Amino acid sequence: MDHTKMPMSEVLTPDEKLVADFIKTRTKKVLDDIQRLSKEQNADISEWAESFAYLARTYGRDSDETFKWFKYYFREGMIPANVALPLVVQVYLDSSVDGGFVNTFAKAFKQEPEDVRNQRIEDMKQELAEYIDSDGNLTVYRGSFERPFGREDDASRVIEKGFAFSLDREVAKNYATCWFPETAKIYEVKAPLSDVAWYSNYDEEKTVILLPQNKGGHWTVASEEVVPPSEYGSDSEKAVAVQAYASTFKRK
């Protein structure tokens, strides 16, 4: 696997060649570091995280090349079991991923050592206490939409395949309504702490990553609420959303 190869120099402008050489040099350096970590079976998550963060910055947020490299090393058994799950989540948060993400994520989740997961559960009991109900389940929310602007043939993942949730209902609502869809829903979910792969109660979106139901997650939907169009936003906000949607998804 050689993603460091670049187009032949004669087809590049001088500026393009400078950029290509820069990316090639940075990529070679970090891949050498990752090769070293894999050969050592280094279990220090901070070293792996630093290398893959560097790789993500090199390729850019919109590229899925970082995830492809993760898949390669993971598939070959070169990433230690205690490293794989937090690392694949970091890659998801730092860069784009392809259609193989959910299967890769689920495999890393199921391979995580039990003692590592148990420690994360104990940490959650302390850090997320205000979001845990009397049954010991974490309460999270997920926004869902169908047919943006009432015309686009698009929709979010069905709930049983969902993996990205929020501790904040308003974040879920904003996601559900941001494209002024034909249908917007907010799901309230009750998740056992053993289903939680990653969480942050400090960032703006208060993200929680769960193992999807269709991959073995045991979480359940406690309620499903349809958001009325009257709560979507103003006409001016809709105009901005139309432009943002076209730009984000390259729709014309």
Short mmCIF file of the C-alpha atoms (twelve columns), coordinates in Angstrom:
data_MODEL
# 
_entry.id   MODEL 
# 
loop_
_atom_site.group_PDB 
_atom_site.id 
_atom_site.type_symbol 
_atom_site.label_atom_id 
_atom_site.label_alt_id 
_atom_site.label_comp_id 
_atom_site.label_asym_id 
_atom_site.label_seq_id 
_atom_site.Cartn_x 
_atom_site.Cartn_y 
_atom_site.Cartn_z 
_atom_site.pdbx_PDB_model_num 
ATOM 1   C CA . MET A 1   0.000   0.000  0.000   1 
ATOM 2   C CA . ASP A 2   1.661   3.210  -1.120  1 
ATOM 3   C CA . HIS A 3   -0.376  6.389  -0.733  1 
ATOM 4   C CA . THR A 4   2.776   8.494  -0.769  1 
ATOM 5   C CA . LYS A 5   3.043   8.333  -4.561  1 
ATOM 6   C CA . MET A 6   2.192   11.595 -6.265  1 
ATOM 7   C CA . PRO A 7   1.521   12.502 -9.926  1 
ATOM 8   C CA . MET A 8   4.564   12.869 -12.184 1 
ATOM 9   C CA . SER A 9   6.257   16.227 -11.724 1 
ATOM 10  C CA . GLU A 10  5.921   17.219 -15.393 1 
ATOM 11  C CA . VAL A 11  2.106   17.402 -15.104 1 
ATOM 12  C CA . LEU A 12  2.228   19.690 -12.064 1 
ATOM 13  C CA . THR A 13  2.686   23.432 -11.916 1 
ATOM 14  C CA . PRO A 14  5.614   24.634 -9.768  1 
ATOM 15  C CA . ASP A 15  3.237   25.522 -6.929  1 
ATOM 16  C CA . GLU A 16  1.452   22.178 -7.172  1 
ATOM 17  C CA . LYS A 17  4.793   20.374 -7.097  1 
ATOM 18  C CA . LEU A 18  5.780   22.231 -3.914  1 
ATOM 19  C CA . VAL A 19  2.542   21.146 -2.255  1 
ATOM 20  C CA . ALA A 20  2.923   17.565 -3.511  1 
ATOM 21  C CA . ASP A 21  6.507   17.353 -2.245  1 
ATOM 22  C CA . PHE A 22  5.439   18.808 1.119   1 
ATOM 23  C CA . ILE A 23  2.680   16.203 1.526   1 
ATOM 24  C CA . LYS A 24  4.954   13.380 0.387   1 
ATOM 25  C CA . THR A 25  7.682   14.362 2.857   1 
ATOM 26  C CA . ARG A 26  5.279   14.723 5.784   1 
ATOM 27  C CA . THR A 27  3.509   11.477 4.923   1 
ATOM 28  C CA . LYS A 28  6.719   9.485  4.688   1 
ATOM 29  C CA . LYS A 29  7.877   10.772 8.062   1 
ATOM 30  C CA . VAL A 30  4.687   9.887  9.910   1 
ATOM 31  C CA . LEU A 31  4.273   6.527  8.191   1 
ATOM 32  C CA . ASP A 32  7.806   5.625  9.269   1 
ATOM 33  C CA . ASP A 33  6.759   6.493  12.832  1 
ATOM 34  C CA . ILE A 34  3.621   4.352  12.554  1 
ATOM 35  C CA . GLN A 35  5.616   1.450  11.139  1 
ATOM 36  C CA . ARG A 36  7.944   1.677  14.133  1 
ATOM 37  C CA . LEU A 37  5.023   1.716  16.587  1 
ATOM 38  C CA . SER A 38  3.432   -1.303 14.907  1 
ATOM 39  C CA . LYS A 39  6.644   -3.315 14.872  1 
ATOM 40  C CA . GLU A 40  7.154   -2.569 18.550  1 
ATOM 41  C CA . GLN A 41  3.468   -3.270 19.291  1 
ATOM 42  C CA . ASN A 42  3.683   -0.054 21.277  1 
ATOM 43  C CA . ALA A 43  0.640   0.180  23.562  1 
ATOM 44  C CA . ASP A 44  1.046   3.887  24.364  1 
ATOM 45  C CA . ILE A 45  -2.127  5.465  22.951  1 
ATOM 46  C CA . SER A 46  -0.601  8.960  23.099  1 
ATOM 47  C CA . GLU A 47  2.118   8.057  20.586  1 
ATOM 48  C CA . TRP A 48  -0.353  6.490  18.171  1 
ATOM 49  C CA . ALA A 49  -2.729  9.432  18.596  1 
ATOM 50  C CA . GLU A 50  0.034   11.933 17.859  1 
ATOM 51  C CA . SER A 51  1.077   10.109 14.688  1 
ATOM 52  C CA . PHE A 52  -2.439  9.772  13.296  1 
ATOM 53  C CA . ALA A 53  -3.297  13.369 14.194  1 
ATOM 54  C CA . TYR A 54  -0.218  14.439 12.209  1 
ATOM 55  C CA . LEU A 55  -1.356  12.261 9.306   1 
ATOM 56  C CA . ALA A 56  -4.856  13.781 9.429   1 
ATOM 57  C CA . ARG A 57  -3.424  17.308 9.346   1 
ATOM 58  C CA . THR A 58  -1.295  16.354 6.363   1 
ATOM 59  C CA . TYR A 59  -4.109  14.940 4.250   1 
ATOM 60  C CA . GLY A 60  -6.736  17.436 5.457   1 
ATOM 61  C CA . ARG A 61  -10.140 17.170 7.103   1 
ATOM 62  C CA . ASP A 62  -11.964 16.255 3.877   1 
ATOM 63  C CA . SER A 63  -9.689  13.340 2.954   1 
ATOM 64  C CA . ASP A 64  -10.341 9.723  3.964   1 
ATOM 65  C CA . GLU A 65  -6.708  8.709  3.412   1 
ATOM 66  C CA . THR A 66  -5.979  8.745  7.158   1 
ATOM 67  C CA . PHE A 67  -8.811  6.277  7.736   1 
ATOM 68  C CA . LYS A 68  -7.543  4.059  4.907   1 
ATOM 69  C CA . TRP A 69  -4.178  3.859  6.615   1 
ATOM 70  C CA . PHE A 70  -5.856  2.992  9.903   1 
ATOM 71  C CA . LYS A 71  -7.825  0.198  8.196   1 
ATOM 72  C CA . TYR A 72  -4.660  -1.188 6.660   1 
ATOM 73  C CA . TYR A 73  -2.736  -1.381 9.929   1 
ATOM 74  C CA . PHE A 74  -5.769  -2.611 11.855  1 
ATOM 75  C CA . ARG A 75  -6.587  -5.303 9.312   1 
ATOM 76  C CA . GLU A 76  -2.998  -6.534 9.435   1 
ATOM 77  C CA . GLY A 77  -3.150  -6.803 13.235  1 
ATOM 78  C CA . MET A 78  -0.505  -4.120 13.731  1 
ATOM 79  C CA . ILE A 79  -2.464  -1.903 16.151  1 
ATOM 80  C CA . PRO A 80  -2.636  -3.083 19.789  1 
ATOM 81  C CA . ALA A 81  -6.120  -3.964 21.073  1 
ATOM 82  C CA . ASN A 82  -6.103  -1.252 23.753  1 
ATOM 83  C CA . VAL A 83  -5.212  1.383  21.126  1 
ATOM 84  C CA . ALA A 84  -7.557  0.495  18.253  1 
ATOM 85  C CA . LEU A 85  -10.879 1.800  19.612  1 
ATOM 86  C CA . PRO A 86  -9.809  5.267  20.831  1 
ATOM 87  C CA . LEU A 87  -7.664  5.636  17.723  1 
ATOM 88  C CA . VAL A 88  -10.416 4.836  15.204  1 
ATOM 89  C CA . VAL A 89  -12.718 7.287  17.011  1 
ATOM 90  C CA . GLN A 90  -10.003 9.952  16.829  1 
ATOM 91  C CA . VAL A 91  -9.634  9.335  13.092  1 
ATOM 92  C CA . TYR A 92  -13.411 9.693  12.684  1 
ATOM 93  C CA . LEU A 93  -13.388 12.995 14.569  1 
ATOM 94  C CA . ASP A 94  -10.305 14.384 12.772  1 
ATOM 95  C CA . SER A 95  -10.923 13.377 9.154   1 
ATOM 96  C CA . SER A 96  -13.352 11.878 6.676   1 
ATOM 97  C CA . VAL A 97  -14.080 8.153  6.635   1 
ATOM 98  C CA . ASP A 98  -15.454 5.791  4.014   1 
ATOM 99  C CA . GLY A 99  -18.308 3.297  4.025   1 
ATOM 100 C CA . GLY A 100 -16.221 0.773  5.927   1 
ATOM 101 C CA . PHE A 101 -16.086 2.850  9.083   1 
ATOM 102 C CA . VAL A 102 -18.921 1.238  11.034  1 
ATOM 103 C CA . ASN A 103 -17.653 -2.315 10.532  1 
ATOM 104 C CA . THR A 104 -14.102 -1.266 11.443  1 
ATOM 105 C CA . PHE A 105 -15.318 0.652  14.492  1 
ATOM 106 C CA . ALA A 106 -17.483 -2.269 15.678  1 
ATOM 107 C CA . LYS A 107 -14.585 -4.706 15.319  1 
ATOM 108 C CA . ALA A 108 -12.266 -2.408 17.306  1 
ATOM 109 C CA . PHE A 109 -14.970 -1.993 19.957  1 
ATOM 110 C CA . LYS A 110 -15.398 -5.745 20.402  1 
ATOM 111 C CA . GLN A 111 -11.648 -6.339 20.595  1 
ATOM 112 C CA . GLU A 112 -11.065 -3.800 23.354  1 
ATOM 113 C CA . PRO A 113 -9.612  -5.416 26.504  1 
ATOM 114 C CA . GLU A 114 -12.182 -5.841 29.255  1 
ATOM 115 C CA . ASP A 115 -10.097 -4.031 31.867  1 
ATOM 116 C CA . VAL A 116 -9.802  -0.972 29.620  1 
ATOM 117 C CA . ARG A 117 -13.570 -0.866 29.064  1 
ATOM 118 C CA . ASN A 118 -14.279 -1.365 32.755  1 
ATOM 119 C CA . GLN A 119 -12.046 1.585  33.617  1 
ATOM 120 C CA . ARG A 120 -13.868 3.788  31.089  1 
ATOM 121 C CA . ILE A 121 -17.185 2.777  32.659  1 
ATOM 122 C CA . GLU A 122 -15.920 3.746  36.114  1 
ATOM 123 C CA . ASP A 123 -14.726 7.093  34.734  1 
ATOM 124 C CA . MET A 124 -18.148 7.714  33.179  1 
ATOM 125 C CA . LYS A 125 -19.924 7.047  36.453  1 
ATOM 126 C CA . GLN A 126 -18.026 9.993  37.881  1 
ATOM 127 C CA . GLU A 127 -17.816 12.374 34.919  1 
ATOM 128 C CA . LEU A 128 -21.311 11.822 33.463  1 
ATOM 129 C CA . ALA A 129 -23.244 11.279 36.696  1 
ATOM 130 C CA . GLU A 130 -25.815 13.993 35.873  1 
ATOM 131 C CA . TYR A 131 -26.741 12.200 32.635  1 
ATOM 132 C CA . ILE A 132 -27.102 8.705  34.130  1 
ATOM 133 C CA . ASP A 133 -30.565 7.589  35.235  1 
ATOM 134 C CA . SER A 134 -31.549 5.473  38.235  1 
ATOM 135 C CA . ASP A 135 -31.160 2.292  36.158  1 
ATOM 136 C CA . GLY A 136 -27.559 3.148  35.367  1 
ATOM 137 C CA . ASN A 137 -28.222 4.058  31.735  1 
ATOM 138 C CA . LEU A 138 -26.821 7.096  29.971  1 
ATOM 139 C CA . THR A 139 -29.422 9.418  28.416  1 
ATOM 140 C CA . VAL A 140 -28.392 10.686 24.977  1 
ATOM 141 C CA . TYR A 141 -30.131 12.205 21.958  1 
ATOM 142 C CA . ARG A 142 -29.914 11.858 18.193  1 
ATOM 143 C CA . GLY A 143 -31.401 14.060 15.489  1 
ATOM 144 C CA . SER A 144 -32.807 12.539 12.314  1 
ATOM 145 C CA . PHE A 145 -34.033 14.056 9.044   1 
ATOM 146 C CA . GLU A 146 -35.632 13.008 5.752   1 
ATOM 147 C CA . ARG A 147 -35.765 14.934 2.464   1 
ATOM 148 C CA . PRO A 148 -33.868 18.195 3.127   1 
ATOM 149 C CA . PHE A 149 -35.845 21.262 2.028   1 
ATOM 150 C CA . GLY A 150 -38.651 18.849 1.108   1 
ATOM 151 C CA . ARG A 151 -37.036 18.036 -2.226  1 
ATOM 152 C CA . GLU A 152 -33.596 16.426 -1.812  1 
ATOM 153 C CA . ASP A 153 -33.497 12.621 -1.910  1 
ATOM 154 C CA . ASP A 154 -31.408 12.347 1.245   1 
ATOM 155 C CA . ALA A 155 -31.782 11.197 4.840   1 
ATOM 156 C CA . SER A 156 -29.740 10.555 7.965   1 
ATOM 157 C CA . ARG A 157 -28.946 7.017  9.098   1 
ATOM 158 C CA . VAL A 158 -31.834 4.977  10.434  1 
ATOM 159 C CA . ILE A 159 -31.704 4.981  14.213  1 
ATOM 160 C CA . GLU A 160 -30.577 1.356  14.656  1 
ATOM 161 C CA . LYS A 161 -27.484 2.132  12.582  1 
ATOM 162 C CA . GLY A 162 -26.706 5.366  14.424  1 
ATOM 163 C CA . PHE A 163 -23.483 5.727  16.375  1 
ATOM 164 C CA . ALA A 164 -23.080 9.491  16.948  1 
ATOM 165 C CA . PHE A 165 -25.258 10.967 19.690  1 
ATOM 166 C CA . SER A 166 -25.237 13.963 22.021  1 
ATOM 167 C CA . LEU A 167 -25.770 14.552 25.719  1 
ATOM 168 C CA . ASP A 168 -27.579 17.764 24.727  1 
ATOM 169 C CA . ARG A 169 -31.092 17.579 23.261  1 
ATOM 170 C CA . GLU A 170 -30.657 20.962 21.546  1 
ATOM 171 C CA . VAL A 171 -27.644 19.689 19.602  1 
ATOM 172 C CA . ALA A 172 -29.754 16.783 18.319  1 
ATOM 173 C CA . LYS A 173 -32.580 19.164 17.413  1 
ATOM 174 C CA . ASN A 174 -30.214 21.462 15.509  1 
ATOM 175 C CA . TYR A 175 -28.903 18.507 13.518  1 
ATOM 176 C CA . ALA A 176 -32.426 17.274 12.754  1 
ATOM 177 C CA . THR A 177 -33.636 20.674 11.533  1 
ATOM 178 C CA . CYS A 178 -30.534 22.271 10.012  1 
ATOM 179 C CA . TRP A 179 -31.542 21.399 6.423   1 
ATOM 180 C CA . PHE A 180 -35.227 22.344 6.883   1 
ATOM 181 C CA . PRO A 181 -36.340 18.797 6.030   1 
ATOM 182 C CA . GLU A 182 -39.690 17.311 5.182   1 
ATOM 183 C CA . THR A 183 -39.453 15.332 8.454   1 
ATOM 184 C CA . ALA A 184 -37.260 16.005 11.475  1 
ATOM 185 C CA . LYS A 185 -37.124 13.797 14.573  1 
ATOM 186 C CA . ILE A 186 -35.358 13.719 17.922  1 
ATOM 187 C CA . TYR A 187 -34.691 10.349 19.509  1 
ATOM 188 C CA . GLU A 188 -34.075 9.994  23.228  1 
ATOM 189 C CA . VAL A 189 -31.932 6.943  23.859  1 
ATOM 190 C CA . LYS A 190 -31.070 5.016  27.028  1 
ATOM 191 C CA . ALA A 191 -27.660 3.396  26.714  1 
ATOM 192 C CA . PRO A 192 -25.858 1.047  29.097  1 
ATOM 193 C CA . LEU A 193 -22.394 2.398  29.825  1 
ATOM 194 C CA . SER A 194 -20.941 -0.744 28.261  1 
ATOM 195 C CA . ASP A 195 -22.178 0.507  24.846  1 
ATOM 196 C CA . VAL A 196 -20.229 3.771  25.064  1 
ATOM 197 C CA . ALA A 197 -17.036 3.910  23.000  1 
ATOM 198 C CA . TRP A 198 -16.197 7.584  23.505  1 
ATOM 199 C CA . TYR A 199 -17.689 10.702 25.050  1 
ATOM 200 C CA . SER A 200 -16.979 14.363 25.671  1 
ATOM 201 C CA . ASN A 201 -18.993 16.493 28.046  1 
ATOM 202 C CA . TYR A 202 -16.743 19.476 27.410  1 
ATOM 203 C CA . ASP A 203 -17.015 20.168 23.672  1 
ATOM 204 C CA . GLU A 204 -19.896 22.209 22.270  1 
ATOM 205 C CA . GLU A 205 -21.699 19.207 20.773  1 
ATOM 206 C CA . LYS A 206 -21.255 16.973 23.855  1 
ATOM 207 C CA . THR A 207 -20.650 14.010 21.567  1 
ATOM 208 C CA . VAL A 208 -21.161 10.395 22.607  1 
ATOM 209 C CA . ILE A 209 -20.173 7.514  20.325  1 
ATOM 210 C CA . LEU A 210 -22.160 4.298  20.843  1 
ATOM 211 C CA . LEU A 211 -21.919 0.842  19.351  1 
ATOM 212 C CA . PRO A 212 -24.832 0.751  16.839  1 
ATOM 213 C CA . GLN A 213 -27.773 -1.497 17.621  1 
ATOM 214 C CA . ASN A 214 -27.292 -3.419 14.378  1 
ATOM 215 C CA . LYS A 215 -23.702 -4.203 15.432  1 
ATOM 216 C CA . GLY A 216 -24.597 -5.469 18.885  1 
ATOM 217 C CA . GLY A 217 -25.407 -2.331 20.864  1 
ATOM 218 C CA . HIS A 218 -27.943 -2.890 23.652  1 
ATOM 219 C CA . TRP A 219 -29.261 0.673  23.891  1 
ATOM 220 C CA . THR A 220 -32.954 1.364  23.442  1 
ATOM 221 C CA . VAL A 221 -35.074 4.219  22.118  1 
ATOM 222 C CA . ALA A 222 -37.018 5.754  25.007  1 
ATOM 223 C CA . SER A 223 -38.935 8.288  22.894  1 
ATOM 224 C CA . GLU A 224 -39.277 9.641  19.378  1 
ATOM 225 C CA . GLU A 225 -40.406 13.228 18.838  1 
ATOM 226 C CA . VAL A 226 -41.299 14.910 15.540  1 
ATOM 227 C CA . VAL A 227 -40.103 18.514 15.380  1 
ATOM 228 C CA . PRO A 228 -42.725 20.823 13.814  1 
ATOM 229 C CA . PRO A 229 -41.539 22.967 10.862  1 
ATOM 230 C CA . SER A 230 -42.458 26.066 12.869  1 
ATOM 231 C CA . GLU A 231 -39.327 25.360 14.965  1 
ATOM 232 C CA . TYR A 232 -36.914 25.014 12.031  1 
ATOM 233 C CA . GLY A 233 -35.836 28.635 11.731  1 
ATOM 234 C CA . SER A 234 -36.435 31.802 9.730   1 
ATOM 235 C CA . ASP A 235 -36.611 32.232 5.944   1 
ATOM 236 C CA . SER A 236 -33.220 33.933 5.967   1 
ATOM 237 C CA . GLU A 237 -31.704 31.015 7.874   1 
ATOM 238 C CA . LYS A 238 -33.235 28.646 5.330   1 
ATOM 239 C CA . ALA A 239 -31.637 30.568 2.464   1 
ATOM 240 C CA . VAL A 240 -28.240 30.214 4.129   1 
ATOM 241 C CA . ALA A 241 -28.889 26.509 4.731   1 
ATOM 242 C CA . VAL A 242 -29.701 25.915 1.050   1 
ATOM 243 C CA . GLN A 243 -26.353 27.417 0.048   1 
ATOM 244 C CA . ALA A 244 -24.495 25.492 2.760   1 
ATOM 245 C CA . TYR A 245 -26.121 22.206 1.719   1 
ATOM 246 C CA . ALA A 246 -25.181 22.731 -1.930  1 
ATOM 247 C CA . SER A 247 -21.619 23.598 -0.939  1 
ATOM 248 C CA . THR A 248 -21.215 20.755 1.547   1 
ATOM 249 C CA . PHE A 249 -22.631 18.022 -0.634  1 
ATOM 250 C CA . LYS A 250 -21.624 19.543 -4.002  1 
ATOM 251 C CA . ARG A 251 -25.232 19.646 -5.156  1 
ATOM 252 C CA . LYS A 252 -26.163 22.082 -7.911  1 
# 
